[in-house]
Structures are given as C-alpha cells and as structure tokens.
Amino acid sequence: MTIFTAGLIAIVSAWMAFKKPVWALSAILALLPAYLIRLTVWGFPTTLLELLILAFLAGLAARGPDYKKLLSLGKINWAVGLFLLAAIVGTLTSPEQARALGQLKAFFVEPILLFYAAILLLQEKQNLKLALQSLLLSATALSLFGLFQYFTYFGLPIRFWGSGMEPERIVSLFEYPNALALFLGPLIGLFFTLELKNYYLFKEKWIPRVGLGLMAAALILTFSRGAWLAVLITLGLLLIKNIGLKKTALVAATVLIAGILLPSLWERIIAGISDPSARAHWDLMTAGINKVLASPFWGNGLYGFRTTLEQSNFAGEILNYPHNIFLNFWLEIGLLGLLAFGWIINLALRQQRKHLSVPALAASSFLLIVILHGLVDVPYFKNDLAILFWFALSLFYLSPKESSVA
C-alpha cells in the first residue's frame, strides 16, 4: 500500500468520524484485521488499522463531543489511569524501548481512547446495534473464509496443513490458528449471550444464528484447546442459568458425542498436556514465573520477555509472552499493572450487577472467555484483541434504558 493510498483512507476515515462518527467506529470494528497491513509513514512504522483509529479520533475531536459523560464514570477512570501509568512505566523499564513505545500506543493508548469514544457514541440502542452488527458480520466473514481455507488450503501456511503430528488448522486472515481462536472465542460468548437473551441485532433472526454457527465451526477447526474449553465452560454456565441443569447436560452430551465422532478432534483432546505445544506453553510460563520471583514489582518491561528468555538461556522457541494472562500483565507492566487490570475487571462486573443490562451481561461472557483462555494463551497483547477487550468494557458503561435483562 502506498503512502498516498493510506493518506486517502485516513482522510476518508476522519471525514466519516466528523460526519457519521458511529459509522466510523463501526468500520474500525469491522476492519480489525487491518493491523496486518503494515506500512511506514514519514519513517515511522504503523499499520492500516492504526491510521484508521488516529483519523477517527481526530475527526471525533474536531466534532467536539460532550466529554461530561466521561467525567461521571467514577472509579473506572482512576483504574484506567493507573493501568495506563503502569504501561508507561513498563515502556520506560523495557530493554527494547522503541518496540515498547509501539506497543504502548497500539495496545494501551489507542484502545483506551476507543473505549471512551464508544461510551460517548453508543449510548443510544440503535448506535450500539450498528457497532455490534459490524463486529458480527466481520467475525462471520473471517469464519467463512477460514472454512473455505480448510477445504482449499488457500492462504494457509504449509506448517498448518496437517502433514505432521498435528491436524490441519485454519488461520483465516491471521498468521497462526490461535490468533483466530483468540479473536473468535470471546465474540462467540458475547453474541451467544445476546441471542440467548433475545437481544436482536437484525430483523432477520437467522443472521446472528448463522453467524454464530460459522464462528463455532471455524473455532473448532483452529484446534485451539484453550479456546474450546473457555467457550464451553462459559456457554455451559449460561445455559445452566437460563435453561436448567438437565437440559444443559443433554446439550453437553450431544457435544461430547459429536466430538467422539470426529477423530482428529478427539485425538487433539486426548493429547491433553502431553504434546509439544502444551509442554512449550508450560516452559514459557515457568520462565515467566521465575522472572516474576526475581523482579516482582517491575517485571521485565513491555516487550521485555524475549530478553528475559535469552538471558535465561531458554532452550525452546523465543516468544514475546509467557502465555498466561496474569503473568503477561505482571511481566509487561509490572505488579501495578496487574493490580490495575484486576481493579478494572472488578469495577466492570460490579457495574453489570448494578444495571443488569443485556450488553453488559454479554460483555461479562466475553471477559470470562478471555480470562479462561488467558490461563494458557495471550488474549490481550495484539492490536485487534486489545481493541476488542476495551470495546467489551465499554458495554458495561452504556445506558441500560432500553436493554435491561427481562
């Protein structure tokens, strides 16, 4: 992509944000994989997604929104401020400050600004529905392409063709299967909850149901066991609460039988914690725990885990994160960042119990899947995942007038 093209896209995004800000925000949610399109502008590395976000924020600021709503949010502002402060400290203590600065803006500053923008723009039910529709259609399109990829191998890296010990695993537009699983898993929880509570995004009720079916099929074909388990636990809890234990047990039995009838699926489950992938995750977490014990307050700084592994003469593959959400935050932005993250989650769940809105309940399902999957993976430190996380958080702070739980 040329700088001219990127500039033109940014101008259109800024104009749309000024004229139709909800449409501009919805477009960003629909185009989250655009972070994969990398470019350099005036010597600075960036992505198409980042250009869209910066242009949107500029257009929205020029529009002059009423910021008083944000001042009334209360404690969450303090928690977010503490979280951002910890990220800044993590940048300053990083052994790779240039890369850490890039992560600071992409994983913290920009998603947090979008969080506040969503709160300003999505208070009306129809605006919120538009944003959710765009996200659902985007996830459905990614899933559909992933299913096409499974049968054609189109765009699928050779290492995921299933010619070795592991089965064929789809990636859709992403670079590896878990990236797709991390994207789809929480969204399945969110949209399943909306469907369960009859919060209709479209007049045609079949649209979200087909979308959920395609998303579930694509998630299965990522063969990400962490995502499977997180989604199943979350949906199981939702079903127990809404349809009762006996009916949920029947659904669970059906899912189990279906799993047994799919050999590659069953073999992946049977492998359990004994396969190379699981052992590699455990080794990474062990290295992370050792670093936390050595530096419990500061961690290793943003983008510092690679240095941590190299200095410890780590025998496995050098990766960016230890594949555990609590270790991720503790190591990257220190103990202060971990505590701030816990405070943010606590405040959001309190908000949900206080207002009992369907979107907030759906966001709770989203967060539960993030945390459960995060026990064995990295569900935040990626451009799209950070934005999804903060968008889900914004749902706790929207007006519950027209969306209270029946």
Order of alpha helices (4+ residues) and beta strands (2+ residues): alpha-alpha-beta-beta-alpha-alpha-alpha-alpha-alpha-alpha-alpha-alpha-alpha-alpha-alpha-alpha-alpha-alpha-alpha-alpha
